[in-house]
């Protein structure tokens, strides 16, 4: 099934290059939208907030913390890995 999906997807992309460019541009703008803290160290309250079980969606967190959605997801993954015992 994945091969059929990938082949279909590739054909669509080849047939609609202008739409692919629009989508890439939109996704880039969405990701960079709240990136005002580039390379700024994470604070303890920010780390607690992204691990909180009652946290808002990542997109809302990104806006509140001034970080990208991807940065929040990566940091959460790193923090959760550190918690797990060897």
N, C-alpha and C positions, 0 to 999 in steps of 0.2 A: 504493500500500500504506500509506504513512504516514497518509493521510486516513482510511482504514478503521480503522486502529489508534486514531487520535485520537478518532474518533466513538464507537468502542466504549468507550474509556476514559472519555469524558465521560458516556456513559450509565450506566456502572457507578458513577462518582462521584455522579451525581445520585440513583441508586437506593440508595446506601449512605453517606449523609452521616455517620452515626455512626462507621463504620469509617474514613472519610477523616480525621475529627477525631482518632481514636486513632492513626492512622499519622503524622499531622503532629506530634502530641505526642511520640510515641516518637522520631521523627527529630530533633526539637528537643532532646530530652533527650540523645540520643546525641552530638549535635554539641557541646553545651555541657558535656558531662560532664568534660572534662579542661582546660577553659579557665581555668587559674589564672594565666596570664601575660598577661592582656589588656593590650594596648598596651605591653608590655615589649619593648624592642629585641631583635632577633635577635643571638645571639652567633655568632662565627666557627665554633666547634665544632658548633653547631646547624645552621648552613648546610652545613657539610661533611657532616654526618650525613644530611641530607635529600637530598643529591646523590650519596651513596655508592651505587654500583651493587649492592652486597651488603646494602643496607638492608632492615630488616624492613618489613612492610606498613604503610601509613599509619596505620591504626588503632592498631597497636602503638607506632609512633613518637609518636603523639599522647599516648598514656598516659605514655610515657617522658619526653617533653619538656614535658608539661603544656600542650600547645597543642591546638587543634581540628584535626580532619582537614582541614577546608577551609583553615585557615590554613597548614598544611603544603603543601597542593597549590598554593595561590596563591604562596607564597614560592618553591617550587621552580620554578614557571613564570617568575616574575620573574628568578630567578637564571639560568635557562637562556637567557632572552632576552638578558640582559646579556652572556653568553658569546659569542653569535653575532656574527661580524663583519658590518659593514654592507655 
